[in-house]
Amino acid sequence: MTHVITLVASEGNPDISKSHIKEMEKIIGFYNFKWEGKPEWLAKGRAVDLGLAARPQSALMSHLREFCADDKIDVFASPVENRQKKLLVADMDSTIIEEETLDELAAYAGLKEEIVAITTEAMEGRLDFAEALHKRVGLLKDLEAEKLQETLDKMVLSPGAETLVTTMNKEGAICVLVSGGFTFFTGAIAERVGFQHHHGNKLEIKDKKLTGMVQEPILDKHSKVDFLKQYTQDLGLGENDSIAIGDGANDIPMLKNAGLGVGYHPKPAVADAVQNVIIHGDLTAALYVQGYSKKDIIT
């Protein structure tokens, strides 16, 4: 056994059953696979590892996801070796928190609809991230800086975010928040959730108002990869020692360069680009795919 398929059921939906596993065995048979060994339950009825002799191809993963979709069960694949990662690099907006911070700021300027449209284009990969950032921030010129705190106060953590970071911290992992958003928010969210480090863009503020400018350099998709590589090197880790999580097109290079890249409620471009995606569940699924069991997870 070199790889595992990990099934994770989402809250409020059917448990994973023996019949699920049996029917999936028929599916993998079409691709010349069979389960290796017995199912290993990470959380009874909620998360299970199923062994394979080789890495499953993307066509097989798509087939398994299609079968599990009705019961809202997420399907992951990972090598057996080196499963529990020593470095977590996570996006913030629509990943660790539920909101897109710029979209929420835009509501105070009466421009939410216009800015959301630009955000959507950027997250789906139809607009360059830096161009989209400058365009959106420019629309917020003269917005009172106090609206930053009001926006922060309304932010909601994504389900499982604290559990993911707290559990990995307990196991000695380094957790880093890297966002194309702003340091005003990344600093507060990092402290609240338990990230040891955070990085983001810096809004320019003068006379207690936003100037409509972002300080250089711009943190974009290339910067996210650079931070992933920097922390990997600084910590003396191997390429497979990291897990990265994000939802948008600007996260794709980071997800592809991590030892394990996981799309969280991903935009279509992300779902097409990476093998492991959380579609139905919450961020605790990123622990199960690393082989953590229920007893290991700090809720």
C-alpha distance (Angstrom), angle and dihedral (degrees) to the residues before:
residue distance angle dihedral
M1 . . .
T2 3.79 . .
H3 3.82 102.0 .
V4 3.78 138.8 32.3
I5 3.76 134.0 -147.7
T6 3.80 107.7 -144.2
L7 3.80 119.2 -158.6
V8 3.80 118.6 -161.6
A9 3.80 121.5 -173.6
S10 3.79 118.1 -149.3
E11 3.79 124.5 -125.9
G12 3.79 116.3 -86.2
N13 3.80 93.7 19.4
P14 3.83 133.8 96.7
D15 3.79 119.9 -63.6
I16 3.78 120.3 -112.9
S17 3.80 105.8 -95.2
K18 3.78 137.8 -166.9
S19 3.79 87.8 -106.6
H20 3.82 90.2 58.8
I21 3.80 89.6 53.6
K22 3.81 92.9 45.0
E23 3.81 93.8 50.1
M24 3.80 90.6 46.4
E25 3.80 88.9 53.0
K26 3.81 87.8 61.2
I27 3.81 89.7 51.1
I28 3.80 95.1 50.1
G29 3.82 88.2 47.7
F30 3.81 88.7 66.5
Y31 3.82 86.7 60.6
N32 3.83 93.8 47.5
F33 3.81 94.7 -103.4
K34 3.77 133.0 122.5
W35 3.79 131.7 -174.0
E36 3.80 112.7 -89.2
G37 3.80 113.3 -141.6
K38 3.78 125.8 -24.6
P39 3.81 126.9 -41.5
E40 3.80 111.7 -88.3
W41 3.78 111.0 -146.5
L42 3.79 114.0 -144.3
A43 3.81 90.8 178.6
K44 3.80 117.6 5.3
G45 3.78 109.9 -105.3
R46 3.81 92.1 -7.8
A47 3.81 108.5 65.5
V48 3.82 132.6 14.6
D49 3.81 138.8 170.2
L50 3.82 119.3 -137.5
G51 3.79 117.4 -169.2
L52 3.80 127.5 -128.6
A53 3.79 131.9 -174.1
A54 3.82 93.7 -133.9
R55 3.80 142.4 10.6
P56 3.82 111.5 -69.3
Q57 3.79 116.6 -122.4
S58 3.79 120.6 -119.5
A59 3.82 92.7 -108.2
L60 3.80 89.6 59.7
M61 3.82 92.0 47.6
S62 3.80 90.7 51.3
H63 3.80 90.2 50.1
L64 3.81 92.4 50.4
R65 3.81 92.0 47.7
E66 3.78 90.9 50.1
F67 3.81 90.3 52.7
C68 3.83 92.5 48.3
A69 3.81 96.8 42.7
D70 3.80 97.4 90.8
D71 3.81 91.6 57.3
K72 3.82 91.8 41.1
I73 3.80 94.7 -120.6
D74 3.81 116.8 156.5
V75 3.81 118.8 -138.7
F76 3.81 125.0 -151.6
A77 3.80 136.4 176.0
S78 3.80 126.6 -155.3
P79 3.81 140.7 155.2
V80 3.79 115.8 -95.7
E81 3.79 91.5 -132.1
N82 3.79 119.0 84.0
R83 3.81 95.9 -0.6
Q84 3.80 101.5 155.4
K85 3.77 106.7 71.2
K86 3.79 126.9 -141.2
L87 3.81 96.4 -154.3
L88 3.81 129.6 48.4
V89 3.81 119.0 -168.4
A90 3.80 112.6 -176.9
D91 3.77 137.1 -178.7
M92 3.81 115.4 -130.1
D93 3.82 113.4 -150.5
S94 3.82 113.4 73.4
T95 3.80 88.2 -4.9
I96 3.81 114.1 60.5
I97 3.80 89.5 12.9
E98 3.79 125.9 33.8
E99 3.78 96.4 -130.3
E100 3.80 137.4 72.0
T101 3.81 100.6 -127.1
L102 3.79 96.8 -148.8
D103 3.79 90.7 50.6
E104 3.80 90.5 53.1
L105 3.81 92.4 47.3
A106 3.80 88.4 50.8
A107 3.80 90.4 61.5
Y108 3.81 89.2 67.8
A109 3.80 90.0 54.3
G110 3.79 93.1 47.2
L111 3.80 89.6 -116.2
K112 3.78 102.7 103.7
E113 3.80 96.9 118.8
E114 3.80 92.7 50.3
I115 3.81 94.7 45.8
V116 3.82 94.3 43.6
A117 3.81 88.2 57.0
I118 3.82 90.6 54.8
T119 3.82 91.6 45.6
T120 3.79 91.0 52.0
E121 3.80 91.9 52.0
A122 3.80 91.1 50.5
M123 3.81 95.7 45.8
E124 3.79 91.1 49.7
G125 3.80 90.7 50.5
R126 3.82 96.3 -112.6
L127 3.81 94.3 115.9
D128 3.80 130.9 41.2
F129 3.80 109.0 -101.6
A130 3.82 97.1 -132.9
E131 3.79 91.4 47.6
A132 3.79 90.7 49.5
L133 3.81 91.6 47.6
H134 3.80 94.0 51.9
K135 3.79 91.5 45.4
R136 3.81 94.1 50.8
V137 3.81 96.3 43.2
G138 3.80 90.0 47.0
L139 3.79 89.3 59.2
L140 3.82 88.9 56.6
K141 3.80 95.0 59.8
D142 3.83 112.3 142.9
L143 3.80 94.0 15.2
E144 3.83 108.9 146.3
A145 3.79 111.7 -102.4
E146 3.82 90.3 -134.3
K147 3.80 87.2 73.4
L148 3.80 87.8 72.2
Q149 3.81 90.8 67.4
E150 3.79 92.1 43.6
T151 3.80 89.1 53.2
L152 3.81 91.8 47.8
D153 3.80 91.6 50.9
K154 3.81 89.9 58.3
M155 3.79 97.1 48.4
V156 3.81 117.2 119.1
L157 3.79 123.4 -153.0
S158 3.78 115.7 -126.1
P159 3.82 113.2 -109.0
G160 3.78 110.7 -87.6
A161 3.82 95.7 15.4
E162 3.80 95.7 117.0
T163 3.81 91.2 40.9
L164 3.81 91.6 52.9
V165 3.80 95.6 49.2
T166 3.81 96.5 38.7
T167 3.80 92.5 50.6
M168 3.78 94.4 47.3
N169 3.81 90.5 46.5
K170 3.78 89.5 53.4
E171 3.79 89.8 54.2
G172 3.81 90.9 52.2
A173 3.81 99.9 -101.6
I174 3.80 122.1 145.9
C175 3.82 112.6 -124.7
V176 3.81 121.0 -155.2
L177 3.81 128.3 -174.4
V178 3.82 110.9 -150.6
S179 3.78 117.3 179.2
G180 3.77 141.7 169.1
G181 3.80 82.4 -143.3
F182 3.78 124.8 84.7
T183 3.79 135.7 -65.8
F184 3.80 90.7 -128.4
F185 3.79 86.7 68.8
T186 3.81 101.8 30.1
G187 3.81 91.4 55.9
A188 3.80 93.5 52.1
I189 3.81 95.1 42.2
A190 3.81 92.5 45.8
E191 3.81 90.7 53.9
R192 3.79 92.7 45.0
V193 3.81 95.3 49.9
G194 3.80 99.7 34.6
F195 3.81 105.8 -106.2
Q196 3.80 112.0 156.6
H197 3.82 93.3 -149.4
H198 3.79 137.6 24.6
H199 3.80 137.6 -173.0
G200 3.79 132.5 -173.7
N201 3.78 145.4 137.8
K202 3.81 122.4 -70.7
L203 3.77 122.7 -125.2
E204 3.79 116.4 -143.2
I205 3.81 112.1 -125.1
K206 3.82 127.4 -174.4
D207 3.78 128.4 172.0
K208 3.82 89.2 0.3
K209 3.80 92.1 -60.4
L210 3.79 135.3 101.2
T211 3.79 111.0 -104.3
G212 3.81 92.9 -153.4
M213 3.81 89.9 -112.4
V214 3.80 133.9 110.9
Q215 3.79 119.1 -146.7
E216 3.79 116.4 -115.5
P217 2.97 137.8 -82.0
I218 3.81 99.1 56.8
L219 3.79 115.4 -140.3
D220 3.81 104.5 -135.6
K221 3.81 139.3 150.4
H222 3.80 91.3 -63.7
S223 3.81 91.3 50.8
K224 3.79 90.5 53.1
V225 3.80 90.4 56.5
D226 3.81 90.2 46.0
F227 3.81 91.5 54.0
L228 3.81 90.7 47.3
K229 3.79 90.8 52.9
Q230 3.81 93.1 41.8
Y231 3.79 94.2 54.2
T232 3.80 91.6 43.1
Q233 3.80 90.0 54.2
D234 3.81 96.7 40.4
L235 3.80 91.5 50.9
G236 3.79 92.9 46.7
L237 3.80 92.5 -120.0
G238 3.78 131.6 151.2
E239 3.79 124.0 -115.0
N240 3.81 91.1 -101.9
D241 3.81 95.2 52.0
S242 3.82 95.4 84.6
I243 3.78 137.9 80.0
A244 3.81 121.8 -162.6
I245 3.80 126.1 -167.1
G246 3.80 129.5 -168.1
D247 3.78 144.6 133.4
G248 3.81 110.4 -144.8
A249 3.79 140.3 68.7
N250 3.81 91.9 -101.9
D251 3.83 87.8 61.7
I252 3.81 95.3 56.9
P253 3.83 98.6 90.2
M254 3.81 90.1 48.2
L255 3.82 91.7 48.6
K256 3.80 91.8 48.9
N257 3.81 93.7 48.6
A258 3.80 95.9 49.1
G259 3.77 122.3 91.0
L260 3.80 85.8 -117.3
G261 3.80 120.6 17.2
V262 3.80 117.6 -166.0
G263 3.78 125.6 -172.8
Y264 3.80 112.6 -147.8
H265 3.81 114.2 -148.8
P266 3.79 82.2 -29.6
K267 3.76 131.3 -150.2
P268 3.85 111.6 -116.6
A269 3.82 92.8 -98.6
V270 3.82 90.4 56.7
A271 3.80 93.9 44.9
D272 3.80 88.6 54.1
A273 3.81 94.4 46.8
V274 3.82 105.6 47.6
Q275 3.78 132.8 48.0
N276 3.81 99.0 -142.0
V277 3.79 118.4 61.6
I278 3.81 134.6 161.0
I279 3.79 102.9 -138.6
H280 3.80 105.0 156.9
G281 3.80 108.3 15.8
D282 3.79 138.3 57.3
L283 3.79 133.8 -99.2
T284 3.81 94.1 -77.9
A285 3.81 85.0 78.4
A286 3.82 86.4 73.3
L287 3.81 87.2 64.1
Y288 3.79 95.3 49.6
V289 3.81 91.7 49.9
Q290 3.82 86.5 57.0
G291 3.80 89.8 54.8
Y292 3.81 98.8 -103.3
S293 3.78 113.5 150.8
K294 3.79 127.0 -144.0
K295 3.82 91.7 -98.8
D296 3.82 90.2 56.6
I297 3.80 95.2 51.9
I298 3.81 119.9 94.7
T299 3.79 109.4 -147.6
